[in-house]
Amino acid sequence: MSNKSTPVQQRIHQFQARARGSFGASGSATKTPATVAAGLRRKVLTRTPKRSAEKPAADQLLNTAFSSGIATPKPRPTALNACYTPSSLYRKTTPCHSSSSSINIGNSHNNAKKSASKAKDKDAMTESFHSVAEESNMIVAVRVRPLNAAECQRASVTNVVQVHGNNELSVHAGSSADASAGFSHFFSYDQVYYSCDPDRKNYADQLAVFAGTAQPLIDTAFEGYNACLFAYGQTGSGKSYSMMGIEGLDDAALDGNAPHVEAGIIPRFCHELFRRIDAVKQQLQVEVEVSYFEIYNEKIHDLLSVQQAMAALPDTPVQRQALKVREHPIFGPYVVDLSAHSVDSYSALRNWLAVGNSQRATASTAMNDKSSRSHSIFNIVLNLTDLSSDGSDDMSSDTDSGTVVSLRQTRRSKISLVDLAGSERISVSGSNGERIREGVSINKSLLTLGKVIAALADSRKVGGNATPSTFVPYRESVLTWLLRSCLLLSKVASVDFVVQMLEIMS
Ligand SMILES: Nc1ncnc2c1ncn2[C@@H]1O[C@H](COP(=O)(O)OP(=O)(O)OP(=O)(O)O)[C@@H](O)[C@H]1O
């Protein structure tokens, strides 16, 4: 057997050499399973914008959205296009060519009476939803990316998205669209990030997106709350760019400098996390543990499995073992035998992230040169022990057994940063063979995610409580089963934060 090592093995060697410096000879610790942290729980998932029932006639997509669970969204009163989906409650539609307020987009033969009563119902529903939404711990943000070079060259591509202020955008439906032709659809979110023209005042760079969506999650993680941030959107809409940024440019940050301007949410989050840990190390002892896995064709692969990467022969793809999901009676679903690694510095964490990213399944499609073909879930678990109390109170001895018990309180919080694979139209993404199989699996799990979110939102429409008959299809995909603790707990007043991308596509 040759002694040559694969790039992944080289990275692991580099990392282990580096880690030995910081941890001593043992390097990183591997623990299994990475169970779901209980932590303290928070309020309610009440509002879940999802893809609108009426699609804008955009022949390009430009949008990427995030949400996290902190804001108290203020839904705008919606107009007359009654459509009982969660997103419709946050949408108004205005005709470009008419000031009439009684137009129902879904029905071109308007009946004034019907419209008026629909509007009344809608107002009542909006009001009741409003009161529930105010309790929400979820925020939803959208990021609008610039057209890329290939899109600019296509004559059929025009910019149909306009951003208005910090939380509203409109999409103009083209003349060839369905009944909504000529209309502009307005959408309100907690945040809208305009990332197209750096010369514009409201231009949002990577730092602005991080500061508005992920940074607040660090505060709450230190309070012991769990948090989840996920990026959702059509293939090529900029999810990986927003979550990870351009890799390899961020090495300066390893020496304590600020992250590179192109660094995405995940590296910025980790960098800020360790900055905070340094700032509170007199009062808190913080242990950080990371795990990273992907869901590819409904199979789970550990992206940080050292044994698998090291066992691989040089120049051959790593044979990855699929891991199973089991359900713990208290902590819920978890991945069996998923490795978790202790890290004590940003550079150690970045190395693990680089190992994981190098093992992620990507491929070139007509829509994206480096398209993620899997959902990736990066988990950070914080164990926070309060050191501020006077040392004499910290220990209690059991005289019978002679043991000494620590009375120091430890809080545990888990942050999940999720980069979902993009939904795609097989005909547009030019997929074939293996890519089709991946695309089908991606679309299916994203569809289930939409169904789960819609079911949770629907169950809250009446009276704020789920009815016993509400069926939430978590188990229809591995993704929703594993994210259940984030999504389900939100339903029972306990989710912490969720971030979501919203897709606007033709
Ligand atoms: N805000 C942005 N500014 C500049 N370029 C961007 C921006 N967002 C995305 N891009 C570029 O668009 C391309 C596609 O982005 P990315 O790979 O992040 O899409 P994706 O949504 O993750 O796609 P997929 O679901 O197929 O993995 C990349 O070349 C990326 O650099």
The ligand as a MOL file (V3000), in Angstrom:
LIG
                    3D

  0  0  0     0  0            999 V3000
M  V30 BEGIN CTAB
M  V30 COUNTS 31 33 0 0 0
M  V30 BEGIN ATOM
M  V30 1 N -24.5190 37.8840 -2.4300 0
M  V30 2 C -23.7320 37.4030 -3.4020 0
M  V30 3 N -22.8100 38.2200 -3.9730 0
M  V30 4 C -21.9900 37.7630 -4.9380 0
M  V30 5 N -22.0160 36.4940 -5.4240 0
M  V30 6 C -22.9030 35.6560 -4.8920 0
M  V30 7 C -23.8040 36.0580 -3.8750 0
M  V30 8 N -24.5810 35.0000 -3.5560 0
M  V30 9 C -24.1660 33.9930 -4.3430 0
M  V30 10 N -23.1680 34.3790 -5.1380 0
M  V30 11 C -22.4840 33.5360 -6.1360 0
M  V30 12 O -23.4840 32.7660 -6.7870 0
M  V30 13 C -23.0140 31.4490 -7.0490 0
M  V30 14 C -23.9780 30.4180 -6.4720 0
M  V30 15 O -24.0020 30.5650 -5.0720 0
M  V30 16 P -24.0750 29.3170 -4.0640 0
M  V30 17 O -23.1910 28.2100 -4.5100 0
M  V30 18 O -23.8790 29.8660 -2.7150 0
M  V30 19 O -25.5960 28.8890 -4.2990 0
M  V30 20 P -26.4220 27.7860 -3.5000 0
M  V30 21 O -27.7340 28.4080 -3.1960 0
M  V30 22 O -25.6480 27.2870 -2.3350 0
M  V30 23 O -26.6000 26.6730 -4.6070 0
M  V30 24 P -26.8420 25.0950 -4.4190 0
M  V30 25 O -28.1300 24.9240 -3.7250 0
M  V30 26 O -26.8700 24.5720 -5.8300 0
M  V30 27 O -25.6740 24.5810 -3.6310 0
M  V30 28 C -21.6290 31.3530 -6.4350 0
M  V30 29 O -20.6820 31.5510 -7.4520 0
M  V30 30 C -21.5630 32.5050 -5.4690 0
M  V30 31 O -20.2480 33.0070 -5.2960 0
M  V30 END ATOM
M  V30 BEGIN BOND
M  V30 1 1 1 2
M  V30 2 1 2 3
M  V30 3 2 2 7
M  V30 4 2 3 4
M  V30 5 1 4 5
M  V30 6 2 5 6
M  V30 7 1 6 7
M  V30 8 1 6 10
M  V30 9 1 7 8
M  V30 10 2 8 9
M  V30 11 1 9 10
M  V30 12 1 10 11
M  V30 13 1 11 12
M  V30 14 1 11 30
M  V30 15 1 12 13
M  V30 16 1 13 14
M  V30 17 1 13 28
M  V30 18 1 14 15
M  V30 19 1 15 16
M  V30 20 2 16 17
M  V30 21 1 16 18
M  V30 22 1 16 19
M  V30 23 1 19 20
M  V30 24 2 20 21
M  V30 25 1 20 22
M  V30 26 1 20 23
M  V30 27 1 23 24
M  V30 28 2 24 25
M  V30 29 1 24 26
M  V30 30 1 24 27
M  V30 31 1 28 29
M  V30 32 1 28 30
M  V30 33 1 30 31
M  V30 END BOND
M  V30 END CTAB
M  END
